[in-house]
Amino acid sequence: MDLDVNIRNIAFFSNKKITNYKVLSKSFGMICEKIETKSSGSFVIKRNLDKNKMYDSLKYEAKSLIYMKNLFPKIFPKIYYHKKDLLVMNYIEHDNIKDKNFEKELAENISAIHSVNNDRYGFNFDTPIGGLKQPSEYSDNWVDFYRENRLGMIFNQICFSNPMPNSVNKKIDKILTNLENFIPKNPIPSLIHGDLWEGNIFYNKGRLVGLIDPGIYFAHKELEISYLTWFKLVTKKFLVHYSEKHEIDKNYPEYEPIYQLYFSLLNVHLWSRDYINDAKSLVDKIYK
């Protein structure tokens, strides 16, 4: 077993016999590994490989997971050890096989998260998404928060690093300028997971068993719903079950593309320029 010496030196594993090791993923300058032990169970290690990163994303991922574990102990992993560039948590067994009721179970868990409310938008620290810092300073104004700390933030980063075609940029500029005409001004600030793509939702033997990698903050709950529908992870069945706990804004379909645009631009910036076509499609829905 070719085990990285840096793992052997982690104090948490000093009294545990490691029996197996597997790299789960590498992305955004980080590596995610599964460690199996003889008698203590299995663990996940996330390590920062880029020592020059300005934002300590793993530090704040650990803080986010601890916060969510305290609120929802059944579906979030437990952090056993963490420091600036490293975290260790329990491994959640999953086969990603869903049963026919998976949307009902997912809706129940997401609606429970959204039931945690606050009097302002944001969070008490900047939360990560894909290793990127999401500015989360508290705000009393949802339109300003979304314009400055989410949609405008990622748009500006793209414009600085690798601009999109001018035809797309002009429409996004127009959306940002007129944002108060599209989205609700003061919806209830609800806690959201923040990064609910398929890889962060674990199923095992048909049941929902875990949610990982949260990018939490208090926001308009429909923003989270837009992410699920943008990724086509849910159908109308999910929305029906979700609506049993929380009413979905009747005007939501009109501004759904503006919320989905944030996640589309994140993917342009973090994953692939191929998502520019998706971003163009979304802005064209807004300005037909």
N, C-alpha and C positions, 0 to 999 in steps of 0.2 A: 504493500500500500504506500503510494507516494504522497505522504502527508507534508504539507507546507510547514516549515519550521516555525513560522509565525503562529500557526494554530497550536503547535505543541507548547508554545510559550505562553498561551493564554491561561491565566491563573485558574479560571473556572474549571478547566479540564485537567488540572494537575493531579487530582485524585481519582480520575476516571479512566478506565481502559477503553480506548477507542478501537472499534472493531471494523469500521467501514467509513469511507469518505467518498463524497461525490460532489462535483461542481454542478450546481443547478442552473446558474446563469451568470453572464457577465454583461454589464451595461452601465453606461453613464459613469465610467471610472470606478465601478464597484464590482465585487464578486460575491456571489451568494452560494454557500456550500452547505451540504447536509453531512452531519457527523452522527454516526451511530456508535453507541457505547454498549458495553457488555451488560450492565445492570442498571443504568441510569436513564435509559430511553434514548431518543433521537433528538437532535438539536439542529437549528439553522444558525449559521454564522454569516453575517453580512460585514464585509470589510471594504474600506475605502482604499483603493489602490493609487489614487491620484493625490499625493501629498501636497499638491499645490492648489487644491480646491479652496476657494475663498469661503464657501458656505459649508458648514458642518452638517450636512443633510442627515447623516446617521444619528447624530446627537439628537436632532429634533424628531426624527422618525421614532427613536426610542421614547422620547417624551410623549409623542402622540399616542403610541401603543400603550404606554402605561396609563395614560388618561382614559383611553377607550376600554382597556381591560378592567379598570375600576368600575366603569359604567356597565359594560356588557361582557362579563367574565366568560360566557359560554362560547363566544364566537371570535374573540381576538386572542392572539398568542401571548404567552407570558414572557416578559423580558427577565432573563436571569443575570445578565451582565452587560454593561455597556460603558463605553467611553467615547471620546471624540470621534474616532474613526473606526469603531467596531461595536457590534451588538450581537448578543447571543440570545436566542429565544427557542421555545419548544417547537419541534416539527409537528405540523398538523397532517395526519394521514389523509390522503385524498386520492380518489381515482377519477374525479370530475364526471362521474356518471350521475345524471339527474333523473329524478322520477317525474311523473306527470304533474305533481303538485309543486314543482320547484318554484314557480313564480309566486304562488301563495306564500310559501315559506320565506322567500326573498323579500316580498312586500312587507311581511310582518316584521322582519328584522330591520329593514330600512326605515319603515315608519316609526319603529321604536327609537332609532337614532334621531330621527327628525322631531321626535317629541321633546327632545332636550332643547330648551329655548334660552335665549339671552336677551338683553336689552340693547345690544349693539352688534354690528357685523364685524367679523374678523376673529382674531384669537390673541392670546397673550404672548405668543411667539410666532415667528415666521415659519410656516409649515412647508414641507417638501412635496414635490410631485415630480417623479422621474429624476430625482437629484437636483431639481431646480428649486430655487427659493421662491415661495409665494409670499410677497409682502402682506402682512395680516394685521397691521396696526388697527386697533378698534376705530370704528366710524359709526356715526349716527345716521349716515345717509347711504342707502344701498346703491343708488345710481352712481354716486361718486366713488364708492368702494369698488364696484364692478368695473367702472371705467378706468380708474387709476391703478388698481392693484391686480386686476385680472386681464380683461380684454386689452386695455391699453398697454399694460406691462408687457405681455407677450408679443403684441404687435410691434412695439418699439424695439424689442430685442431682435426680432426678425429683420426689421428695417435697418438696424445697425450692423447686423452680422451678414445677412444675405437676403436683400430685399426681394419681395415678390413682384410680379408684373404691375406696372403703374395702374392699370385698369382695376385691379383688385385693391390696391392700396388706397386709391381715391374713394372707393365705396366704403372701405373700413373707416377711413378718416371721417366720412360723412356720418356713418353709424355712431362713432364715438362722440361726434359733435352734437348729435341729436338723440343721444341715448335716452334721455328722460321722456322722450315721446314714444318709446317702445316698451320699456320694462317698468314694472311697478316701482313706485318711489319708496315706499316704506313697508315692505312685507315683514312678517314676523321673522326675526333672526333665528334660524333653526340650525342645529348641529348637523353637519354633513360629513360623510366619509371622505369625499373629495376626489377619489381616484378609483371608481368602481368599473374598471375594465375586467374582461374575462379572467385574466391572469391573477387578479386579486380576490376572486370569489372561489372558495373551495367547496366541492361536494364530495361526499364519500358514501357509496352504497345508496345513492339517491337522495341523501339528506344534505342540507347546508351545514357545513362543519366549521367554516372559518372565513374571516375577512382579514386581509393583510394590507400592508403598505398604505395606511391612511394618510391623507393630506388634509387634515381636519380644519374646519373653521365654522363660524356661524354665518349663514348665508340664506338666500332665498331657496327653499327646499326644491323648487322646480328646476333649479340649476342641476341638481343631482339627477333628477328624472331625465333631463335632457341628455345627460351623458349616457345613461342606460339605453335610451331609445336611439341615440346616435350610433352606438356600437351594435345596435340591433340585438341586445342581450335579452330584451323582454318584448312582450306583445301587449295587446289591449287587456289580456287576462291579468297581467301584473297591475296595470293601472286601475282595474276594477277592484282588486283586492286592496291595493294601497288606499284607494278612495274610501274604503270602509273605516279607515283610521284618520285620514287627512283629506280634506277637500282639495282637489286640484283646481287652481285658478281657471275659471272658464275662458279667460283670454290667453291662457298659456300657449295654445297652438300658434297664435300670431307672432309671439316673440321667441318661440323655441329655437329657431335658427340662430338668433343672437347669442343665446346661451351655448348652443352647440359650437358656435364659431370659436369660442375660447379653447375648447378641447381640440378642435381641428387645427388651430394655430399652434397649440402645444406640440402636436404631432408633426407639423411642418418643421418646427424648430428642433425637436428632440429626436425625431425618427427619420422622416423622409420628405423630400420636396415633392414627392408624388401626391401628398395631401393638399397641395395648392389647388388642384382641381376640385377637391371637396370644399375647400374654403371658398373658392369662386362660386360653386353651386349654392352655398349657403348665403353669400351676400347677394346673389342674384334673386334668391327667394325674397329677400328683404327689399331690395330695389329692383323690381322687375322691369 
